[in-house]
Amino acid sequence: MAVPKKRISKAKKRIRKNTWKRKIFWAALKAFSLGKCLSSGNSKSFRVENFPDRPPLL
């Protein structure tokens, strides 16, 4: 016989949601920081070669 699931408390729901939000926040922060480094030319993790015949990246 089918048994209904127990409800998740608001506190547990909030904790789980905040965990996702925290992960998203840090991923976005890292991506923004990396983009900033690449655009300014101060990147130490990526090697970007300059080609004289190509226009520079914006």
N, CA, C and O atoms as a CHARMM CRD file, in Angstrom:
* protein
*
  232
    1    1 MET  N      0.83100  -1.18300   0.00000 PROA 1      0.00000
    2    1 MET  CA     0.00000   0.00000   0.00000 PROA 1      0.00000
    3    1 MET  C      0.88100   1.25400   0.00000 PROA 1      0.00000
    4    1 MET  O      1.91500   1.29900   0.66600 PROA 1      0.00000
    5    2 ALA  N      0.46400   2.24900  -0.74100 PROA 2      0.00000
    6    2 ALA  CA     1.24900   3.48200  -0.84600 PROA 2      0.00000
    7    2 ALA  C      1.15200   4.29100   0.43600 PROA 2      0.00000
    8    2 ALA  O      0.07500   4.46100   1.00700 PROA 2      0.00000
    9    3 VAL  N      2.29000   4.78000   0.86800 PROA 3      0.00000
   10    3 VAL  CA     2.34200   5.58900   2.08900 PROA 3      0.00000
   11    3 VAL  C      2.81900   6.98500   1.70100 PROA 3      0.00000
   12    3 VAL  O      3.82400   7.11800   1.00300 PROA 3      0.00000
   13    4 PRO  N      2.11700   8.02300   2.14000 PROA 4      0.00000
   14    4 PRO  CA     2.56000   9.37800   1.80300 PROA 4      0.00000
   15    4 PRO  C      3.89800   9.70500   2.46900 PROA 4      0.00000
   16    4 PRO  O      4.17800   9.26800   3.58500 PROA 4      0.00000
   17    5 LYS  N      4.70700  10.47500   1.76500 PROA 5      0.00000
   18    5 LYS  CA     6.00800  10.87000   2.31100 PROA 5      0.00000
   19    5 LYS  C      5.82000  11.89700   3.41700 PROA 5      0.00000
   20    5 LYS  O      4.83900  12.64000   3.45300 PROA 5      0.00000
   21    6 LYS  N      6.80000  11.91000   4.32000 PROA 6      0.00000
   22    6 LYS  CA     6.75500  12.91500   5.38300 PROA 6      0.00000
   23    6 LYS  C      7.17000  14.26300   4.80700 PROA 6      0.00000
   24    6 LYS  O      7.98200  14.33600   3.88500 PROA 6      0.00000
   25    7 ARG  N      6.61400  15.30600   5.35300 PROA 7      0.00000
   26    7 ARG  CA     6.97700  16.64800   4.90100 PROA 7      0.00000
   27    7 ARG  C      8.36700  17.01800   5.41200 PROA 7      0.00000
   28    7 ARG  O      8.75600  16.65000   6.52000 PROA 7      0.00000
   29    8 ILE  N      9.09600  17.74400   4.59400 PROA 8      0.00000
   30    8 ILE  CA    10.40800  18.24600   5.02000 PROA 8      0.00000
   31    8 ILE  C     10.15900  19.55300   5.76700 PROA 8      0.00000
   32    8 ILE  O      9.41000  20.41400   5.30400 PROA 8      0.00000
   33    9 SER  N     10.78800  19.68700   6.91300 PROA 9      0.00000
   34    9 SER  CA    10.58900  20.89800   7.70700 PROA 9      0.00000
   35    9 SER  C     11.13800  22.11800   6.96800 PROA 9      0.00000
   36    9 SER  O     12.00800  22.00300   6.10600 PROA 9      0.00000
   37   10 LYS  N     10.61500  23.27400   7.32100 PROA 10     0.00000
   38   10 LYS  CA    11.05800  24.52000   6.67700 PROA 10     0.00000
   39   10 LYS  C     12.54300  24.76500   6.91800 PROA 10     0.00000
   40   10 LYS  O     13.25000  25.26100   6.04100 PROA 10     0.00000
   41   11 ALA  N     13.01100  24.41300   8.11200 PROA 11     0.00000
   42   11 ALA  CA    14.42600  24.63600   8.43800 PROA 11     0.00000
   43   11 ALA  C     15.33100  23.79700   7.53400 PROA 11     0.00000
   44   11 ALA  O     16.32100  24.29600   6.99700 PROA 11     0.00000
   45   12 LYS  N     14.97900  22.51000   7.37100 PROA 12     0.00000
   46   12 LYS  CA    15.77900  21.63700   6.51300 PROA 12     0.00000
   47   12 LYS  C     15.75200  22.11200   5.06600 PROA 12     0.00000
   48   12 LYS  O     16.76900  22.11200   4.37200 PROA 12     0.00000
   49   13 LYS  N     14.56700  22.51500   4.63100 PROA 13     0.00000
   50   13 LYS  CA    14.40000  23.00000   3.26300 PROA 13     0.00000
   51   13 LYS  C     15.27400  24.23300   3.03400 PROA 13     0.00000
   52   13 LYS  O     15.92900  24.34700   1.99800 PROA 13     0.00000
   53   14 ARG  N     15.28400  25.15200   3.99800 PROA 14     0.00000
   54   14 ARG  CA    16.06700  26.38300   3.90000 PROA 14     0.00000
   55   14 ARG  C     17.56500  26.07200   3.87900 PROA 14     0.00000
   56   14 ARG  O     18.31900  26.67300   3.11400 PROA 14     0.00000
   57   15 ILE  N     17.98600  25.13200   4.72100 PROA 15     0.00000
   58   15 ILE  CA    19.40100  24.76000   4.78100 PROA 15     0.00000
   59   15 ILE  C     19.86400  24.20200   3.44000 PROA 15     0.00000
   60   15 ILE  O     20.92400  24.57500   2.93700 PROA 15     0.00000
   61   16 ARG  N     19.06100  23.30100   2.86200 PROA 16     0.00000
   62   16 ARG  CA    19.43000  22.69300   1.58100 PROA 16     0.00000
   63   16 ARG  C     19.45200  23.71900   0.45900 PROA 16     0.00000
   64   16 ARG  O     20.32800  23.69100  -0.40600 PROA 16     0.00000
   65   17 LYS  N     18.48800  24.61800   0.48200 PROA 17     0.00000
   66   17 LYS  CA    18.42500  25.65700  -0.55100 PROA 17     0.00000
   67   17 LYS  C     19.63100  26.58600  -0.43500 PROA 17     0.00000
   68   17 LYS  O     20.21100  26.98100  -1.44600 PROA 17     0.00000
   69   18 ASN  N     20.00700  26.93500   0.79500 PROA 18     0.00000
   70   18 ASN  CA    21.15400  27.82000   1.00700 PROA 18     0.00000
   71   18 ASN  C     22.46300  27.16100   0.58900 PROA 18     0.00000
   72   18 ASN  O     23.38800  27.84300   0.14800 PROA 18     0.00000
   73   19 THR  N     22.54600  25.83100   0.72500 PROA 19     0.00000
   74   19 THR  CA    23.74100  25.12000   0.28000 PROA 19     0.00000
   75   19 THR  C     23.91500  25.29500  -1.21700 PROA 19     0.00000
   76   19 THR  O     25.01600  25.56800  -1.69700 PROA 19     0.00000
   77   20 TRP  N     22.80700  25.13400  -1.96300 PROA 20     0.00000
   78   20 TRP  CA    22.85900  25.33200  -3.41400 PROA 20     0.00000
   79   20 TRP  C     23.23200  26.76400  -3.74800 PROA 20     0.00000
   80   20 TRP  O     24.05800  27.00700  -4.62700 PROA 20     0.00000
   81   21 LYS  N     22.62600  27.70900  -3.05100 PROA 21     0.00000
   82   21 LYS  CA    22.90100  29.12200  -3.32600 PROA 21     0.00000
   83   21 LYS  C     24.36500  29.45800  -3.06200 PROA 21     0.00000
   84   21 LYS  O     24.97400  30.22900  -3.80500 PROA 21     0.00000
   85   22 ARG  N     24.92900  28.87900  -2.00300 PROA 22     0.00000
   86   22 ARG  CA    26.32900  29.13000  -1.66100 PROA 22     0.00000
   87   22 ARG  C     27.24600  28.59800  -2.76600 PROA 22     0.00000
   88   22 ARG  O     28.19900  29.26500  -3.16800 PROA 22     0.00000
   89   23 LYS  N     26.94600  27.38800  -3.25100 PROA 23     0.00000
   90   23 LYS  CA    27.76000  26.81100  -4.32500 PROA 23     0.00000
   91   23 LYS  C     27.68700  27.67000  -5.58400 PROA 23     0.00000
   92   23 LYS  O     28.70100  27.91400  -6.23800 PROA 23     0.00000
   93   24 ILE  N     26.48700  28.12200  -5.91600 PROA 24     0.00000
   94   24 ILE  CA    26.29000  28.96100  -7.09800 PROA 24     0.00000
   95   24 ILE  C     27.04500  30.27300  -6.95100 PROA 24     0.00000
   96   24 ILE  O     27.67600  30.74100  -7.89900 PROA 24     0.00000
   97   25 PHE  N     26.98000  30.86800  -5.75900 PROA 25     0.00000
   98   25 PHE  CA    27.65100  32.14400  -5.50900 PROA 25     0.00000
   99   25 PHE  C     29.15100  32.02400  -5.73300 PROA 25     0.00000
  100   25 PHE  O     29.74100  32.86100  -6.41600 PROA 25     0.00000
  101   26 TRP  N     29.77900  30.98800  -5.16400 PROA 26     0.00000
  102   26 TRP  CA    31.22600  30.84200  -5.29000 PROA 26     0.00000
  103   26 TRP  C     31.63300  30.51400  -6.72000 PROA 26     0.00000
  104   26 TRP  O     32.67500  30.97500  -7.18500 PROA 26     0.00000
  105   27 ALA  N     30.82000  29.71800  -7.42600 PROA 27     0.00000
  106   27 ALA  CA    31.12600  29.40400  -8.82700 PROA 27     0.00000
  107   27 ALA  C     31.06700  30.67100  -9.67700 PROA 27     0.00000
  108   27 ALA  O     31.92200  30.88800 -10.53500 PROA 27     0.00000
  109   28 ALA  N     30.05700  31.50400  -9.43600 PROA 28     0.00000
  110   28 ALA  CA    29.92000  32.75300 -10.18800 PROA 28     0.00000
  111   28 ALA  C     31.07100  33.70500  -9.86600 PROA 28     0.00000
  112   28 ALA  O     31.59400  34.37800 -10.75400 PROA 28     0.00000
  113   29 LEU  N     31.46000  33.75900  -8.60000 PROA 29     0.00000
  114   29 LEU  CA    32.55900  34.62800  -8.18900 PROA 29     0.00000
  115   29 LEU  C     33.87200  34.20900  -8.85500 PROA 29     0.00000
  116   29 LEU  O     34.63700  35.05400  -9.32200 PROA 29     0.00000
  117   30 LYS  N     34.12600  32.89300  -8.89400 PROA 30     0.00000
  118   30 LYS  CA    35.33500  32.39000  -9.55000 PROA 30     0.00000
  119   30 LYS  C     35.32800  32.71600 -11.03900 PROA 30     0.00000
  120   30 LYS  O     36.33800  33.14800 -11.59400 PROA 30     0.00000
  121   31 ALA  N     34.17600  32.50500 -11.68200 PROA 31     0.00000
  122   31 ALA  CA    34.07100  32.77100 -13.11900 PROA 31     0.00000
  123   31 ALA  C     34.29000  34.25200 -13.40800 PROA 31     0.00000
  124   31 ALA  O     34.98400  34.60700 -14.36100 PROA 31     0.00000
  125   32 PHE  N     33.70400  35.10600 -12.59100 PROA 32     0.00000
  126   32 PHE  CA    33.86300  36.54800 -12.77800 PROA 32     0.00000
  127   32 PHE  C     35.31600  36.95700 -12.57800 PROA 32     0.00000
  128   32 PHE  O     35.85300  37.75500 -13.34500 PROA 32     0.00000
  129   33 SER  N     35.94900  36.40800 -11.54500 PROA 33     0.00000
  130   33 SER  CA    37.34100  36.72600 -11.25400 PROA 33     0.00000
  131   33 SER  C     38.25400  36.28000 -12.39500 PROA 33     0.00000
  132   33 SER  O     39.16500  37.00600 -12.79200 PROA 33     0.00000
  133   34 LEU  N     38.00100  35.07500 -12.91900 PROA 34     0.00000
  134   34 LEU  CA    38.80900  34.56800 -14.02100 PROA 34     0.00000
  135   34 LEU  C     38.62400  35.42000 -15.26900 PROA 34     0.00000
  136   34 LEU  O     39.59200  35.72600 -15.96500 PROA 34     0.00000
  137   35 GLY  N     37.39200  35.80100 -15.55000 PROA 35     0.00000
  138   35 GLY  CA    37.11600  36.66200 -16.69900 PROA 35     0.00000
  139   35 GLY  C     37.80700  38.00300 -16.57400 PROA 35     0.00000
  140   35 GLY  O     38.31600  38.55300 -17.55100 PROA 35     0.00000
  141   36 LYS  N     37.81700  38.52500 -15.34700 PROA 36     0.00000
  142   36 LYS  CA    38.47500  39.80500 -15.08800 PROA 36     0.00000
  143   36 LYS  C     39.98300  39.69300 -15.33200 PROA 36     0.00000
  144   36 LYS  O     40.58700  40.58200 -15.93200 PROA 36     0.00000
  145   37 CYS  N     40.57800  38.60300 -14.86600 PROA 37     0.00000
  146   37 CYS  CA    42.01700  38.39400 -15.06200 PROA 37     0.00000
  147   37 CYS  C     42.35100  38.25300 -16.54000 PROA 37     0.00000
  148   37 CYS  O     43.33800  38.81400 -17.01700 PROA 37     0.00000
  149   38 LEU  N     41.52500  37.50100 -17.26300 PROA 38     0.00000
  150   38 LEU  CA    41.78900  37.30100 -18.68900 PROA 38     0.00000
  151   38 LEU  C     41.66800  38.60300 -19.46100 PROA 38     0.00000
  152   38 LEU  O     42.46200  38.87500 -20.36200 PROA 38     0.00000
  153   39 SER  N     40.67000  39.41000 -19.10600 PROA 39     0.00000
  154   39 SER  CA    40.46500  40.65700 -19.84900 PROA 39     0.00000
  155   39 SER  C     41.54500  41.68900 -19.53700 PROA 39     0.00000
  156   39 SER  O     41.88200  42.51000 -20.39000 PROA 39     0.00000
  157   40 SER  N     42.08900  41.65200 -18.31800 PROA 40     0.00000
  158   40 SER  CA    43.11600  42.63000 -17.95800 PROA 40     0.00000
  159   40 SER  C     44.51500  42.16400 -18.34700 PROA 40     0.00000
  160   40 SER  O     45.45500  42.95800 -18.37000 PROA 40     0.00000
  161   41 GLY  N     44.65000  40.86800 -18.65400 PROA 41     0.00000
  162   41 GLY  CA    45.95800  40.34200 -19.05000 PROA 41     0.00000
  163   41 GLY  C     46.81100  39.90100 -17.88600 PROA 41     0.00000
  164   41 GLY  O     48.00500  39.66000 -18.06500 PROA 41     0.00000
  165   42 ASN  N     46.24100  39.78700 -16.69200 PROA 42     0.00000
  166   42 ASN  CA    47.00800  39.38800 -15.51100 PROA 42     0.00000
  167   42 ASN  C     46.82100  37.91800 -15.15800 PROA 42     0.00000
  168   42 ASN  O     47.09100  37.51800 -14.02500 PROA 42     0.00000
  169   43 SER  N     46.36900  37.11600 -16.10000 PROA 43     0.00000
  170   43 SER  CA    46.08300  35.71300 -15.82000 PROA 43     0.00000
  171   43 SER  C     47.37100  34.91800 -15.68500 PROA 43     0.00000
  172   43 SER  O     48.26600  35.02300 -16.52400 PROA 43     0.00000
  173   44 LYS  N     47.46200  34.11500 -14.61600 PROA 44     0.00000
  174   44 LYS  CA    48.61300  33.24700 -14.41800 PROA 44     0.00000
  175   44 LYS  C     48.25800  31.79500 -14.73100 PROA 44     0.00000
  176   44 LYS  O     49.14500  30.94900 -14.84800 PROA 44     0.00000
  177   45 SER  N     46.96600  31.50500 -14.86500 PROA 45     0.00000
  178   45 SER  CA    46.54500  30.13200 -15.09900 PROA 45     0.00000
  179   45 SER  C     46.34700  29.81900 -16.57700 PROA 45     0.00000
  180   45 SER  O     46.29300  28.64800 -16.95400 PROA 45     0.00000
  181   46 PHE  N     46.23900  30.84200 -17.41700 PROA 46     0.00000
  182   46 PHE  CA    46.06900  30.64200 -18.84900 PROA 46     0.00000
  183   46 PHE  C     47.19000  31.34600 -19.59400 PROA 46     0.00000
  184   46 PHE  O     47.58200  32.46200 -19.25500 PROA 46     0.00000
  185   47 ARG  N     47.69100  30.67700 -20.60500 PROA 47     0.00000
  186   47 ARG  CA    48.70400  31.30400 -21.44700 PROA 47     0.00000
  187   47 ARG  C     48.02100  31.76100 -22.71700 PROA 47     0.00000
  188   47 ARG  O     47.47400  30.94900 -23.46300 PROA 47     0.00000
  189   48 VAL  N     48.04900  33.02900 -22.95800 PROA 48     0.00000
  190   48 VAL  CA    47.43400  33.59600 -24.15000 PROA 48     0.00000
  191   48 VAL  C     48.54500  34.12100 -25.03900 PROA 48     0.00000
  192   48 VAL  O     49.32100  34.99000 -24.64300 PROA 48     0.00000
  193   49 GLU  N     48.60900  33.57900 -26.25000 PROA 49     0.00000
  194   49 GLU  CA    49.64100  34.01700 -27.18600 PROA 49     0.00000
  195   49 GLU  C     49.12300  35.19100 -27.99900 PROA 49     0.00000
  196   49 GLU  O     47.95400  35.23500 -28.38200 PROA 49     0.00000
  197   50 ASN  N     49.99800  36.12300 -28.25100 PROA 50     0.00000
  198   50 ASN  CA    49.63600  37.27500 -29.07300 PROA 50     0.00000
  199   50 ASN  C     49.99500  36.99300 -30.52600 PROA 50     0.00000
  200   50 ASN  O     51.14100  36.67900 -30.84900 PROA 50     0.00000
  201   51 PHE  N     49.00300  37.10900 -31.38800 PROA 51     0.00000
  202   51 PHE  CA    49.21500  36.94400 -32.81900 PROA 51     0.00000
  203   51 PHE  C     49.14800  38.32300 -33.45900 PROA 51     0.00000
  204   51 PHE  O     48.15600  39.03000 -33.28300 PROA 51     0.00000
  205   52 PRO  N     50.17000  38.72100 -34.19000 PROA 52     0.00000
  206   52 PRO  CA    50.18600  40.07400 -34.76200 PROA 52     0.00000
  207   52 PRO  C     49.09800  40.30900 -35.81500 PROA 52     0.00000
  208   52 PRO  O     48.66600  41.44600 -36.00300 PROA 52     0.00000
  209   53 ASP  N     48.64400  39.24700 -36.51000 PROA 53     0.00000
  210   53 ASP  CA    47.65500  39.44500 -37.56400 PROA 53     0.00000
  211   53 ASP  C     46.21800  39.45700 -37.03700 PROA 53     0.00000
  212   53 ASP  O     45.29900  39.80200 -37.78100 PROA 53     0.00000
  213   54 ARG  N     46.00700  39.09000 -35.78300 PROA 54     0.00000
  214   54 ARG  CA    44.66200  39.08000 -35.20400 PROA 54     0.00000
  215   54 ARG  C     44.44400  40.30600 -34.32500 PROA 54     0.00000
  216   54 ARG  O     45.37300  40.77600 -33.66800 PROA 54     0.00000
  217   55 PRO  N     43.21800  40.82200 -34.31400 PROA 55     0.00000
  218   55 PRO  CA    42.93400  41.93000 -33.39200 PROA 55     0.00000
  219   55 PRO  C     42.88500  41.40800 -31.95500 PROA 55     0.00000
  220   55 PRO  O     42.54500  40.24300 -31.74800 PROA 55     0.00000
  221   56 PRO  N     43.21100  42.22500 -30.96600 PROA 56     0.00000
  222   56 PRO  CA    43.20800  41.76600 -29.57000 PROA 56     0.00000
  223   56 PRO  C     41.78700  41.45700 -29.09300 PROA 56     0.00000
  224   56 PRO  O     40.81200  42.03400 -29.57300 PROA 56     0.00000
  225   57 LEU  N     41.69800  40.52900 -28.13400 PROA 57     0.00000
  226   57 LEU  CA    40.40000  40.19000 -27.54500 PROA 57     0.00000
  227   57 LEU  C     39.93300  41.31800 -26.64500 PROA 57     0.00000
  228   57 LEU  O     40.74000  41.97600 -25.98800 PROA 57     0.00000
  229   58 LEU  N     38.63400  41.53800 -26.61700 PROA 58     0.00000
  230   58 LEU  CA    38.10000  42.61700 -25.77600 PROA 58     0.00000
  231   58 LEU  C     37.89200  42.14500 -24.38600 PROA 58     0.00000
  232   58 LEU  O     37.44700  42.91300 -23.53300 PROA 58     0.00000
